[in-house]
Amino acid sequence: MPYPLHRPKSQPRPARTRSRGGRTAVSGVVTAAATALLVAGALHATPATAAPLASAGQAASRTGSSSPSPSFAGSHASGFAASVRAEGQARVTAAVLDLDARGGKTAVYGEDAPYDTASIIKVDILATALLQAEDSGHPLTTAKRAQAKAMIEHSDNASANALWRHIGRADGLEAANKRLGLKATRGGPDARWGLTRTTASDQIRLLRALFDAGPADGTAGGSAAKAGHGPALGTTSRAYVRKLMGQVADEQSWGVSAAGGTHGSGHDPKAALKNGWLQRNSTGLWDINSVGRITSGGHHYLVAVLSDGNRSMKDGVALVERAARTAVSSTNRH
């Protein structure tokens, strides 16, 4: 690898609480071995500028093409960060789209500010590689598909390094993202893909490009596809990404899956997701993110939760899971 991996102190191994596809999974945090899979190249950078923490009175907003609509009343009107018990310097934003709500729009909880992606960028890297392959008329090689599988299912950084170079790094990513409908994601400098900056609402746009045939403007329902303006990625490519996201390693299946299950009562064993975790050298604080599709109460949701400033990985994972449950529950009530 072009950059050495920083080996953080191991986090305590949590109790095993659920099963994913017949396999025992770890809920709460990944194992100590998994924490070693940090983002290559992001480790010697200065901390990214943090946006102000959402105020205690900030309400959720529903977004359309680019701008939030006026905040809506209800339980969302209390400060989201406070409601999910973000502590210390931690900040958190969640975005949710109910795919089964006709004409539904993305609901954003907290300030829709930029965060470091850490390893959730690997989904975007793969989507870019597949889009470029479709453009060229040459599918990904067997070797590249093996790298994609390792990158998504096991968050393998060496594979991410190779595919980041393959797509042309930030320039290639941003060119693809314009076609995928993203508006606020900026590729990381040089080889440091983990320092790509994104927003929760932009992650919903990316998920929509993979999981929904509708427009990437934050509206559910598939109207763009019906009008003859289908998704940028082909059906086979989208199915491939969804398959890999549905097969992540057991110890990495925490995060937005916590909002799934019957009435959001437990983890969704059929969730398709990708998580990211990164301890910043300069502060010792953690970026913890999770994005994916879940099923809760019979509805299918796209969910993105981004956080930073967490005191430990364990704290960050717990915050992300509380935020996911709260956001999905709140969206379900509206």
C-alpha positions as CSV (number, residue, x, y, z in Angstrom):
1,M,0.0,0.0,0.0
2,P,1.2,3.5,-0.7
3,Y,0.4,4.6,2.9
4,P,1.0,2.7,6.1
5,L,-1.9,1.5,8.1
6,H,-2.3,2.9,11.6
7,R,-3.2,0.2,14.1
8,P,-5.5,1.6,16.7
9,K,-5.9,0.2,20.2
10,S,-8.3,-2.7,20.1
11,Q,-11.8,-2.0,21.2
12,P,-13.5,-4.4,23.6
13,R,-15.3,-7.3,21.9
14,P,-19.0,-6.9,22.4
15,A,-21.5,-9.7,23.1
16,R,-22.8,-11.5,20.1
17,T,-26.5,-10.7,19.8
18,R,-27.9,-11.6,16.4
19,S,-27.5,-13.8,13.4
20,R,-27.2,-12.6,9.8
21,G,-28.2,-15.2,7.1
22,G,-27.6,-18.0,9.6
23,R,-24.2,-16.7,10.7
24,T,-23.4,-15.2,14.0
25,A,-22.8,-11.5,13.8
26,V,-21.3,-8.9,16.1
27,S,-23.6,-6.1,17.2
28,G,-22.3,-2.8,18.5
29,V,-18.7,-2.6,17.2
30,V,-16.4,-4.6,14.9
31,T,-13.9,-6.9,16.4
32,A,-10.3,-5.8,17.2
33,A,-9.1,-7.5,14.0
34,A,-11.6,-5.5,11.9
35,T,-10.6,-2.2,13.4
36,A,-7.2,-2.6,11.8
37,L,-8.9,-2.1,8.5
38,L,-8.7,1.6,8.7
39,V,-8.6,3.9,5.7
40,A,-5.2,3.9,4.0
41,G,-3.8,7.3,3.4
42,A,-6.2,9.2,5.6
43,L,-4.0,8.9,8.6
44,H,-1.5,11.7,8.4
45,A,-3.9,14.4,7.2
46,T,-4.9,17.3,9.3
47,P,-8.5,17.0,10.6
48,A,-11.2,18.1,8.2
49,T,-12.9,21.3,9.1
50,A,-16.0,20.5,11.1
51,A,-19.3,22.2,10.6
52,P,-21.1,23.5,13.6
53,L,-23.1,21.0,15.6
54,A,-26.8,21.2,14.9
55,S,-28.5,23.4,17.5
56,A,-30.8,21.9,20.0
57,G,-33.8,23.3,18.3
58,Q,-33.0,22.3,14.7
59,A,-35.7,20.3,13.1
60,A,-35.5,17.7,10.4
61,S,-36.1,18.8,6.8
62,R,-37.3,17.1,3.7
63,T,-35.1,17.6,0.7
64,G,-36.0,17.7,-2.9
65,S,-33.6,18.5,-5.7
66,S,-31.0,20.5,-3.8
67,S,-32.4,22.6,-1.0
68,P,-34.2,21.6,2.2
69,S,-37.8,22.5,2.4
70,P,-39.1,24.2,5.5
71,S,-38.7,22.2,8.7
72,F,-41.8,20.2,9.7
73,A,-43.2,19.9,13.1
74,G,-43.4,17.0,15.5
75,S,-40.9,15.1,17.4
76,H,-38.2,16.0,14.8
77,A,-38.3,19.6,16.0
78,S,-36.2,18.9,19.0
79,G,-32.4,18.9,18.4
80,F,-31.5,15.6,16.6
81,A,-28.0,15.4,18.1
82,A,-29.4,15.9,21.6
83,S,-32.2,13.4,21.0
84,V,-29.8,10.7,20.1
85,R,-27.4,11.6,22.9
86,A,-24.4,12.7,21.0
87,E,-21.7,13.4,23.6
88,G,-18.7,15.6,23.8
89,Q,-17.5,16.8,20.4
90,A,-19.5,14.2,18.5
91,R,-21.9,15.4,15.8
92,V,-24.3,13.3,13.7
93,T,-26.6,13.6,10.7
94,A,-29.1,11.1,9.4
95,A,-31.0,11.0,6.1
96,V,-33.9,8.6,5.3
97,L,-35.9,7.9,2.2
98,D,-39.0,5.6,2.4
99,L,-39.0,3.8,-1.0
100,D,-42.6,2.7,-0.5
101,A,-44.0,6.2,0.1
102,R,-45.5,7.5,-3.1
103,G,-43.8,10.8,-3.9
104,G,-41.9,10.6,-0.6
105,K,-38.8,12.9,-0.2
106,T,-35.6,12.4,1.7
107,A,-35.9,13.4,5.4
108,V,-32.7,14.9,6.8
109,Y,-32.1,14.9,10.6
110,G,-29.5,17.3,11.9
111,E,-27.4,19.6,9.8
112,D,-26.7,18.2,6.3
113,A,-23.0,19.2,6.6
114,P,-20.0,17.5,5.0
115,Y,-18.2,14.6,6.8
116,D,-15.3,12.4,5.9
117,T,-16.5,9.2,4.3
118,A,-14.0,6.7,5.6
119,S,-14.9,3.4,4.1
120,I,-18.4,4.1,2.9
121,I,-16.7,5.7,-0.1
122,K,-16.0,2.1,-1.3
123,V,-19.6,1.8,-2.6
124,D,-19.1,5.0,-4.7
125,I,-15.7,3.7,-5.9
126,L,-17.4,0.5,-7.1
127,A,-20.3,2.3,-8.7
128,T,-17.8,4.5,-10.6
129,A,-15.8,1.5,-11.8
130,L,-18.9,-0.2,-13.1
131,L,-20.1,2.9,-14.8
132,Q,-16.8,3.3,-16.5
133,A,-16.8,-0.3,-17.5
134,E,-20.3,0.1,-19.1
135,D,-19.0,3.2,-21.0
136,S,-16.1,1.2,-22.4
137,G,-18.1,-1.8,-23.3
138,H,-15.7,-4.0,-21.3
139,P,-16.9,-5.5,-18.1
140,L,-14.7,-5.6,-15.0
141,T,-12.1,-8.2,-15.2
142,T,-12.1,-11.2,-12.9
143,A,-9.3,-9.6,-10.9
144,K,-11.2,-6.3,-10.5
145,R,-14.3,-8.2,-9.5
146,A,-12.3,-10.0,-6.8
147,Q,-11.1,-6.6,-5.6
148,A,-14.6,-5.3,-5.5
149,K,-15.9,-8.2,-3.5
150,A,-13.1,-7.9,-0.9
151,M,-13.5,-4.1,-0.8
152,I,-17.3,-4.2,-0.1
153,E,-17.7,-7.4,1.9
154,H,-14.5,-7.1,4.0
155,S,-13.7,-3.4,3.6
156,D,-10.3,-4.4,2.3
157,N,-8.1,-1.3,1.8
158,A,-5.6,-2.8,-0.6
159,S,-8.4,-3.5,-3.0
160,A,-9.8,0.0,-2.5
161,N,-6.4,1.4,-3.3
162,A,-6.2,-0.5,-6.5
163,L,-9.8,0.4,-7.6
164,W,-9.3,4.1,-6.6
165,R,-6.3,4.2,-9.0
166,H,-8.3,2.3,-11.6
167,I,-11.1,4.9,-11.7
168,G,-8.8,7.9,-11.9
169,R,-9.0,8.8,-8.2
170,A,-11.0,11.9,-7.3
171,D,-11.5,13.1,-10.9
172,G,-13.0,9.9,-12.0
173,L,-15.2,9.6,-8.9
174,E,-16.6,13.1,-9.3
175,A,-17.2,12.7,-13.1
176,A,-19.2,9.6,-12.3
177,N,-21.0,11.2,-9.4
178,K,-22.4,13.9,-11.7
179,R,-24.1,11.2,-13.7
180,L,-25.2,9.3,-10.6
181,G,-27.0,12.4,-9.3
182,L,-24.7,13.4,-6.4
183,K,-24.3,17.0,-5.7
184,A,-22.1,17.5,-2.6
185,T,-19.4,14.8,-2.6
186,R,-15.7,15.7,-3.2
187,G,-13.1,13.1,-3.8
188,G,-10.2,12.8,-1.3
189,P,-6.8,14.2,-2.2
190,D,-4.3,12.0,-4.1
191,A,-4.5,8.4,-2.8
192,R,-6.5,9.3,0.3
193,W,-10.0,8.1,-0.7
194,G,-11.0,7.9,2.9
195,L,-10.9,11.7,3.2
196,T,-13.6,12.1,0.5
197,R,-16.2,14.6,1.9
198,T,-19.9,13.9,1.6
199,T,-23.3,14.7,3.1
200,A,-26.0,12.4,4.3
201,S,-28.4,13.6,1.6
202,D,-25.8,12.9,-1.1
203,Q,-25.4,9.4,0.2
204,I,-29.1,8.9,-0.2
205,R,-28.7,10.0,-3.8
206,L,-26.0,7.4,-4.3
207,L,-28.1,4.7,-2.7
208,R,-31.0,5.7,-5.0
209,A,-28.8,5.2,-8.0
210,L,-28.3,1.6,-6.8
211,F,-31.5,0.6,-5.2
212,D,-34.3,2.6,-6.9
213,A,-35.2,3.2,-10.5
214,G,-36.5,6.7,-9.7
215,P,-34.7,10.1,-10.0
216,A,-31.8,11.0,-7.9
217,D,-33.4,14.2,-6.6
218,G,-34.6,12.8,-3.3
219,T,-38.1,11.8,-4.5
220,A,-39.2,8.2,-4.4
221,G,-41.5,6.6,-6.9
222,G,-39.5,6.0,-10.1
223,S,-41.0,8.8,-12.1
224,A,-37.7,9.5,-14.0
225,A,-37.5,5.9,-15.1
226,K,-41.1,6.0,-16.4
227,A,-40.3,9.2,-18.3
228,G,-37.4,7.4,-20.1
229,H,-34.6,8.8,-17.9
230,G,-33.5,5.7,-16.1
231,P,-30.6,5.3,-13.7
232,A,-27.1,5.9,-15.0
233,L,-26.0,2.4,-14.0
234,G,-27.4,-0.6,-15.8
235,T,-29.6,-3.2,-14.1
236,T,-26.8,-5.8,-13.9
237,S,-24.3,-3.4,-12.3
238,R,-26.8,-2.2,-9.8
239,A,-27.7,-5.7,-8.8
240,Y,-24.0,-6.6,-8.4
241,V,-23.4,-3.8,-5.9
242,R,-26.6,-4.6,-4.0
243,K,-25.5,-8.3,-3.8
244,L,-22.1,-7.4,-2.3
245,M,-23.6,-4.9,0.2
246,G,-25.9,-7.7,1.3
247,Q,-23.0,-10.0,2.0
248,V,-20.8,-7.9,4.3
249,A,-18.8,-9.7,6.9
250,D,-20.7,-10.5,10.1
251,E,-18.5,-8.3,12.2
252,Q,-19.2,-5.3,9.9
253,S,-23.0,-5.7,9.8
254,W,-23.7,-3.1,12.5
255,G,-25.0,0.4,11.7
256,V,-28.2,1.3,9.8
257,S,-29.3,-2.4,10.1
258,A,-30.2,-1.6,13.7
259,A,-33.2,0.3,12.5
260,G,-34.6,-2.7,10.6
261,G,-36.6,-5.7,11.6
262,T,-40.3,-5.8,12.6
263,H,-41.3,-2.3,13.6
264,G,-37.6,-1.4,14.0
265,S,-37.3,-3.7,17.0
266,G,-34.0,-5.3,16.0
267,H,-31.3,-5.6,13.3
268,D,-32.4,-6.4,9.8
269,P,-30.7,-9.6,8.8
270,K,-31.4,-8.8,5.1
271,A,-30.0,-5.3,5.2
272,A,-27.6,-4.3,2.4
273,L,-25.0,-1.8,3.8
274,K,-21.5,-0.5,4.0
275,N,-19.9,1.0,7.1
276,G,-16.9,3.2,7.6
277,W,-14.7,3.8,10.6
278,L,-11.6,5.9,11.0
279,Q,-9.6,7.2,14.0
280,R,-8.0,10.5,13.4
281,N,-4.4,10.7,14.5
282,S,-4.4,14.3,15.4
283,T,-7.4,14.1,17.8
284,G,-7.8,10.4,18.6
285,L,-11.5,10.8,17.8
286,W,-13.5,8.6,15.5
287,D,-15.4,9.0,12.3
288,I,-18.2,6.4,12.2
289,N,-20.6,6.1,9.2
290,S,-23.2,3.7,7.9
291,V,-25.3,3.6,4.7
292,G,-27.6,1.1,3.2
293,R,-31.1,-0.2,2.6
294,I,-33.1,-1.8,5.3
295,T,-36.6,-3.1,5.8
296,S,-38.7,-2.0,8.8
297,G,-42.4,-2.5,9.5
298,G,-42.9,-3.7,5.9
299,H,-41.3,-0.6,4.3
300,H,-38.0,-0.4,2.5
301,Y,-35.8,2.5,3.5
302,L,-32.6,4.0,2.3
303,V,-30.7,5.2,5.3
304,A,-27.4,7.2,5.7
305,V,-25.9,8.1,9.1
306,L,-22.7,10.1,9.3
307,S,-20.8,11.0,12.4
308,D,-17.5,12.3,13.7
309,G,-15.8,13.4,16.9
310,N,-16.7,10.2,18.7
311,R,-14.5,9.3,21.7
312,S,-14.3,5.7,20.8
313,M,-15.4,3.3,18.0
314,K,-17.8,1.7,20.4
315,D,-19.4,5.1,21.3
316,G,-19.6,6.0,17.6
317,V,-21.2,2.8,16.5
318,A,-23.8,3.1,19.3
319,L,-24.5,6.7,18.3
320,V,-24.9,5.8,14.6
321,E,-27.3,3.0,15.6
322,R,-29.4,5.3,17.9
323,A,-29.5,7.9,15.1
324,A,-30.6,5.3,12.5
325,R,-33.4,4.0,14.7
326,T,-34.6,7.5,15.7
327,A,-34.6,8.7,12.1
328,V,-36.4,5.7,10.6
329,S,-39.0,5.8,13.4
330,S,-39.6,9.5,12.9
331,T,-39.8,9.1,9.1
332,N,-42.3,6.3,9.5
333,R,-44.6,8.6,11.6
334,H,-44.8,11.1,8.8
